[in-house]
């Protein structure tokens, strides 16, 4: 029997104080298996011990919310007895250590969270953050992550319909890979994870258990050091073809009434799935470890309980339904084994080779896990930007901006993803939000991911507000009514008060925006300790509360995209203008400065303007729509032109200097095109709605022309496209100089 020493406790990520709690919970010293179970269940990744107290402040309810946080994924009503089920998860540390498998298993895990609840997955998204493009490891990380996402999603047959990518030196030593899945289910066929029925069989299905991923949850709850490559064995290995079989087998069994509860084996594998099912049901669970399907010889209960082998599920079945369920899983060539029973003890009991090898009360593992109100220091407000430079040539500045890492075309990435499988993708990657038709109906779901980490770093409260508002705006741009969000809260070490201050501030801003926009949070994930002490790596990442938004439109044919539709249309700028250059990409990329406050978000104006935009899309007045975001109005116009091959003449009077007018990142602003016959009614409706709407210019042929008092600035779409499309191919061919 392995002795439990202070070194053993520390290796399992438990503090001395937490180990004292283990001793108190058990009334004795744990054995190694029990220590491992406490270790993973009390890890930050599973227990949210540093964030739970603050997460409770977020709004999670609305009339259309069927199930909020606490289950595998969130559930919202989309009418006709249908529900959208969705969630976003992180796989950051695994993707830095082993980018292909880290990203692939991130996709596999989030797919399981969704189909566990009875939904057929219909779309994947991702939100990626990389370090400096010229960093010696970055090309390897980018290639591995992109290939991993595509390799898994393409094989499993779920379209990857969009996402986002940012670059910043803060991610040099700790990249972020956040994956999101959306599924559709019948409201009367939604499955939950609470175990019930004393004596009911506990069933293991899917792939066999191996030694991959052991301590994955613990590894994901610690920062990196110079030995991060040695953690490669803690990264799981995925098999998308098995996942496809698992989806079909689970959905087939779900069509019956045999399942009492179901949970995927994600982080902490068999431990978390069994503990969560039993604790949520207020029951106990007994498992016979000899019955767990194993692909390696000589596995111990410790290894079986902590393994994070992929493509596995745990179910509680109604008694007598085992043979029926087994027949389905054998038909799909998957393992099936009865490994335990539901008990009335309130304890987890593990048996192996005829002996009890673990006996733990469930309450301390789950609801009574450690909860910390960590000290936090608010981020000091940034100094005002009083010495902003001016633009000498709008066209030249725009040309340079469009080729920078954060604005360059992501075509190289999304062309590696199958975004059309299933034949329901209405709007492809490259716009504000993806649009996916609800199969067999006229309805469509709009899906987006967004966050601006540099804003969150400068002012966490405003940055948190902006992340939610930007997701809401992206859904609005395609004509969808925003319904709810999921989130992936990526931060550094919460034991540092300044980092905990970022967490508290971002959550405050997010909550404020969710309330104001009726945009509740129904699911999510917290990923902390995203920082690196590795040589050559950065320190803490930028605070990155990634938001995944879902909206609904009753008629997918009324959705609009960002591309101009024809020449001669009026280009309108809708919303309040402020000429805000603080924290802008123009300031950073052209002048090497990351200063000033981020743009403020007026949530009242945001709501009013967005509601007006959606109303005009429904009326058919707006033919193309794009919100002003990174790079400002000039970039928004350029992206609309490049999406269509149609140019623009911008000749409106500028209320500010050239830089502020064209590159200020004002929030709540939209660039839209309106046909002439709709223009008078559009302007009248805007006035009635108290929404500013100014004529910006007209769509023309193959160039952008900016007519200003300082002169005319022109750039051809061909030159703009070459700059915009060139970055990723050059980077991945090794042509970006270090």
Secondary structure as UniProt FT lines:
FT   HELIX           6..11
FT   TURN            12..13
FT   HELIX           16..26
FT   HELIX           32..41
FT   HELIX           44..47
FT   TURN            49..51
FT   HELIX           52..55
FT   TURN            56..57
FT   TURN            63..64
FT   STRAND          65..67
FT   TURN            69..70
FT   STRAND          74..77
FT   TURN            80..81
FT   STRAND          82..90
FT   HELIX           92..97
FT   HELIX           99..115
FT   TURN            116..118
FT   STRAND          120..130
FT   TURN            133..134
FT   TURN            136..137
FT   HELIX           138..156
FT   STRAND          160..167
FT   HELIX           169..171
FT   TURN            172..173
FT   STRAND          176..186
FT   HELIX           187..189
FT   TURN            198..199
FT   STRAND          201..206
FT   TURN            212..215
FT   HELIX           216..219
FT   TURN            220..221
FT   TURN            226..227
FT   HELIX           228..234
FT   HELIX           240..254
FT   TURN            255..257
FT   STRAND          259..264
FT   TURN            267..268
FT   HELIX           269..281
FT   STRAND          284..288
FT   HELIX           289..291
FT   TURN            297..298
FT   HELIX           301..306
FT   STRAND          312..317
FT   TURN            319..320
FT   HELIX           322..331
FT   TURN            332..333
FT   STRAND          335..343
FT   STRAND          347..352
FT   TURN            353..354
FT   STRAND          355..361
FT   HELIX           362..365
FT   TURN            366..368
FT   HELIX           394..401
FT   TURN            402..403
FT   TURN            405..407
FT   HELIX           411..414
FT   TURN            415..416
FT   TURN            421..422
FT   STRAND          425..427
FT   TURN            429..430
FT   STRAND          434..437
FT   TURN            439..440
FT   STRAND          444..450
FT   HELIX           453..458
FT   HELIX           460..478
FT   STRAND          481..490
FT   TURN            494..495
FT   HELIX           497..517
FT   STRAND          520..527
FT   STRAND          531..532
FT   TURN            535..536
FT   STRAND          544..553
FT   HELIX           556..558
FT   TURN            567..568
FT   STRAND          570..574
FT   TURN            582..583
FT   HELIX           585..591
FT   HELIX           603..619
FT   STRAND          622..627
FT   TURN            630..631
FT   HELIX           632..644
FT   STRAND          647..650
FT   HELIX           658..663
FT   STRAND          670..674
FT   HELIX           676..688
FT   TURN            689..690
FT   STRAND          693..700
FT   STRAND          703..708
FT   TURN            709..710
FT   STRAND          711..716
FT   HELIX           717..732
FT   TURN            733..734
//
